Amino acid sequence: MAKRRKLEAPSADDLSRIEAEITRDAVRGPMSAPIAQVAADSAGHRDPRSPEDRAAEARDKADAQRLREAQGKGLVMLELPLSQIRPDALVRDRVVLDVEAMEELKSSIAKGGLRLPIEVFETPEDGEFPYGLLSGYRRLMAMQALNELTQGELFGTIKAVIRDPQAMGGTFAAMIEENEIRASLSHYERGRISVIAAQQGAFVNAEEAVNALFPQASKAKRSKIRSFALIFEELGDMLSFPDLLKERDGLRLAAALRDGAEGRLREALADHRPDTPEQEAHLIAEALDGIERRKDPKKGGRPKKVAPPRRLSTGTVLQSGQDKDGWFIRIKGRQIDRELVEVVLAELERLLDKPAT
């Protein structure tokens, strides 16, 4: 006969443990069979849409991704209101706009529309203008003029492409590259924008700016750009038609500035305000001629005058000339040695040491 187990009443600790387990199960929810839980999870993940609707959504997501990628690469053209674009977000490299060319552009746009979009970059820090102009200044000015002419009824928007200027080498480089491709800049315009880029902190100095902004230019061309950059720095406020300055005159002007002629050039140019590029070129030429005539030989440069050689019967050749350090005498011949040179110097010393009479 099996031995019966004696039942004992639960202790207070046992009752507390049982109560805690019942409370925990109540929070978790009613117990269910595993197959029921699996069925509930499957029903929650089931998409009630048809296969066609799901395929359409997948295509839309792919198209949206491609659009975002294309826009990031600057391949998407937008229609932006003119009022949202700041034209002077960058200091332009062009000094002046040709009036006749601008009228032709306006007529072309009015007749057939704007075929080539402008380029802009986003300016989130500018509350008034969401976009800044990167390239296409003439096109934007023409569209604004036509919009004003129609009193805002037409030409209120412009075709534009959003660019990332930093990915294009920086804002100044991107702007200059566009203008170099479409219409070559003058040496003065290149020098001017190099100085401005340096002044605005984009480069350490104008020389570094020239090297970075015109990397494809030859050393000779970059040297000329630096010369015109000097003209802009020293005389930019005095010149009325600097962009029409001829290369030869510009290099002469830069050479005079390097020799310390800024003050005299400013005096010469301040007396007259030319009305035409020809008048200004004439004033510059006169100023340079006067400065070069007054130039002190001690300032440097190549010898201005070398006398014809004198050939003696002994075969010795004597020649005199003048350079940055003064006059010189050159003696050549087989019989010329140190002893003879010392004799010649002693005779010169005797002649030059005589008191003036």
URHUZI-V475328 format. One record per pair of residues at least 4 apart in sequence whose ideal C-beta (glycine too) atoms are under 6 Angstrom apart, sorted by sequence separation. I is the first residue (numbers start at 0). J is the second residue. If there is no record, write none. Layout:
I,J / I,J
This chain:
9,13 / 31,35 / 48,52 / 79,83 / 135,139 / 149,153 / 168,172 / 175,179 / 184,188 / 203,207 / 208,212 / 209,213 / 216,220 / 230,234 / 231,235 / 234,238 / 244,248 / 260,264 / 265,269 / 274,278 / 294,298 / 311,315 / 335,339 / 347,351 / 348,352 / 9,14 / 31,36 / 48,53 / 69,74 / 70,75 / 96,101 / 108,113 / 184,189 / 196,201 / 197,202 / 202,207 / 216,221 / 244,249 / 255,260 / 256,261 / 273,278 / 321,326 / 330,335 / 69,75 / 164,170 / 167,173 / 178,184 / 196,202 / 202,208 / 273,279 / 310,316 / 132,139 / 197,204 / 320,327 / 146,154 / 197,205 / 213,221 / 308,316 / 309,317 / 122,131 / 145,154 / 146,155 / 164,173 / 273,282 / 319,328 / 308,318 / 119,130 / 120,131 / 194,205 / 197,208 / 271,282 / 318,329 / 142,154 / 193,205 / 196,208 / 209,221 / 119,132 / 120,133 / 306,319 / 317,330 / 119,133 / 118,133 / 142,157 / 193,208 / 209,224 / 305,320 / 316,331 / 118,134 / 193,209 / 209,225 / 118,135 / 304,321 / 315,332 / 117,135 / 302,320 / 314,332 / 193,212 / 267,286 / 302,321 / 302,322 / 117,138 / 117,139 / 227,249 / 230,252 / 264,286 / 205,228 / 230,253 / 233,256 / 226,250 / 229,253 / 299,323 / 171,196 / 296,321 / 226,253 / 229,256 / 263,290 / 233,261 / 237,265 / 133,162 / 171,201 / 260,290 / 237,268 / 255,287 / 108,141 / 243,276 / 190,224 / 194,228 / 239,273 / 84,119 / 189,224 / 193,228 / 248,283 / 255,290 / 105,141 / 109,145 / 240,276 / 251,287 / 104,141 / 175,212 / 186,223 / 190,227 / 194,231 / 186,224 / 190,228 / 194,232 / 105,144 / 240,279 / 76,116 / 105,145 / 119,159 / 133,173 / 134,174 / 172,212 / 187,227 / 191,231 / 239,279 / 258,298 / 186,227 / 190,231 / 116,158 / 117,159 / 118,160 / 119,161 / 120,162 / 85,128 / 88,131 / 116,159 / 134,177 / 88,132 / 116,160 / 118,162 / 120,164 / 91,136 / 113,158 / 83,129 / 84,130 / 85,131 / 86,132 / 83,130 / 84,132 / 86,139 / 187,241 / 188,242 / 187,242 / 185,242 / 187,244 / 81,143 / 80,156 / 81,157 / 78,156 / 79,159 / 89,170 / 76,158 / 77,159 / 92,175 / 76,160 / 89,174 / 92,178 / 73,160 / 73,162 / 94,188 / 92,188 / 92,192 / 90,195 / 94,242
